[in-house]
């Protein structure tokens, strides 16, 4: 799934992870693929299922639930 880097930055900042947000800003591409960039997300302490569950709109919650059930 493609996620805009700004959404990831907002997610990190909303959790008080400003240092990780700064790191993400410099390391992540503008469009992040949760599968292709799983290692980078992991290094930032981001669980893709949790991230997708926090995205605005129902699709984020739905996909987060599905990926969480798969152990992603």
C-alpha positions as CSV (number, residue, x, y, z in Angstrom):
1,X,0.0,0.0,0.0
2,X,1.3,3.5,-0.9
3,X,1.3,6.1,1.9
4,X,2.3,9.7,1.6
5,X,5.4,10.5,3.7
6,X,3.6,13.4,5.3
7,X,1.0,11.1,6.7
8,X,3.8,9.1,8.4
9,X,5.4,12.2,9.7
10,X,2.0,13.3,11.2
11,X,1.6,9.8,12.7
12,X,5.0,10.0,14.4
13,X,4.5,13.5,15.6
14,X,1.1,12.7,17.0
15,X,2.8,10.0,19.2
16,X,5.4,12.5,20.4
17,X,8.2,10.9,18.3
18,X,9.7,14.1,16.9
19,X,13.2,12.6,16.6
20,X,11.8,9.7,14.6
21,X,9.8,12.1,12.5
22,X,13.0,14.0,11.6
23,X,14.7,10.7,10.7
24,X,11.7,9.7,8.6
25,X,11.7,13.0,6.8
26,X,15.3,12.4,5.6
27,X,15.1,8.7,5.0
28,X,11.7,8.0,3.5
29,X,10.7,8.7,-0.1
30,X,7.7,10.9,-0.8
31,X,5.5,7.9,-1.4
32,X,6.1,5.0,0.9
33,X,5.2,1.4,-0.1
34,X,4.5,-0.5,3.2
35,X,5.9,-3.7,1.7
36,X,8.9,-2.3,-0.2
37,X,9.9,0.0,2.7
38,X,9.0,-2.3,5.6
39,X,12.6,-2.3,6.8
40,X,12.7,1.5,7.0
41,X,9.4,1.6,8.7
42,X,10.6,-1.0,11.2
43,X,13.7,1.0,11.9
44,X,11.5,4.0,12.7
45,X,9.4,1.8,15.1
46,X,6.4,1.9,12.9
47,X,4.1,-1.1,12.6
48,X,2.5,-0.8,9.1
49,X,-0.8,-2.3,10.4
50,X,-1.0,0.3,13.2
51,X,-0.1,3.0,10.8
52,X,-2.8,2.0,8.3
53,X,-5.3,1.8,11.1
54,X,-4.6,5.5,11.9
55,X,-5.0,6.8,8.4
56,X,-8.0,9.1,7.9
57,X,-11.1,7.6,6.4
58,X,-12.5,4.1,6.8
59,X,-10.1,2.4,4.4
60,X,-7.2,2.9,6.8
61,X,-9.0,1.2,9.6
62,X,-10.2,-1.6,7.4
63,X,-6.8,-2.3,5.9
64,X,-5.1,-2.0,9.3
65,X,-7.4,-4.6,10.7
66,X,-6.7,-7.0,7.8
67,X,-2.9,-6.5,7.9
68,X,-2.9,-6.8,11.7
69,X,-4.6,-10.2,11.3
70,X,-1.9,-11.3,9.0
71,X,0.8,-10.4,11.5
72,X,2.1,-7.5,9.4
